[in-house]
Amino acid sequence: MVDRSIERELQARYRFTSWPSLVFLRRGEYLGVISGIKDWQEYRQEFIRILAAEPSQPPAFDLGKACGPLS
């Protein structure tokens, strides 16, 4: 659980676009994120994929995904 006062700071740092989100770190380095509500099988598959990953930079922020299509 994260204190609400730093939610937006963490969102900007790890570039996730929806809530709730689970951010995975290893020794402080980014591994991946799972956003939204999923069933347990989906969580399990994502856990396996993310925990097998090498640390990397969070993905680029996608304004269209965060705000919806611009028209």
N, C-alpha and C positions, 0 to 999 in steps of 0.2 A: 504494500500500500504506500502511496506517495502523498505527501502533504499537498493539498490543493493549491497552496501558494506558489509551488514550483512546477505545476503541471505544464504550463505553457513554455517554460524554459526548457524542460525535458523534451517537449514536442519539437521545439526548434532545433535542439541539439541532435536528436535522433531521427527527425524528419518523418514521423508517422502522421497520418492524416485523419485517423478516426479513433474513437474511444469505445470501449476500453482497449488498451494495447499492452501487451507484454513485451518488454524490451529485454533481449538476452545479451549479456556481457560476459566476457571471460577476461579476468584480470583487468577489468576496466575498459576492455576493447570491445567494440560492437560486433555482434554475431548475426543478429537479425531481429525481426519483430513479428509478432502475431497480433493482428488488429481485429476487433469485432468478436462477436459471440460465435463459437463453433461447437460442433458436437465433439465428444471425447476422442473419437477416432481421428478426426481432422487435427485436433491438438496433438495427439500422439505422433502422427506423421510429420507435422511441422516441428515438434520437439526434436525428433530424430534428425531431420534435415538440418536444422539450425545448429544443434550441438555438434554435428559433424563438420560444420563450416569453419574455415579459417577466419580470423578477425579481418574486418575490412571497414571502409568508410560507410556510413549510412547512405542509402540511395539519395539521389538528388530530389529535392522537394518538387512535387508536381502540383502546380497551382490549379490546373484543371481538375485533378482528382480531389483536391482539398475543397474547392469552391464549386465544382460542377462546370458544365460547359459554358463558355462565354458566347453570348449571342448578340 
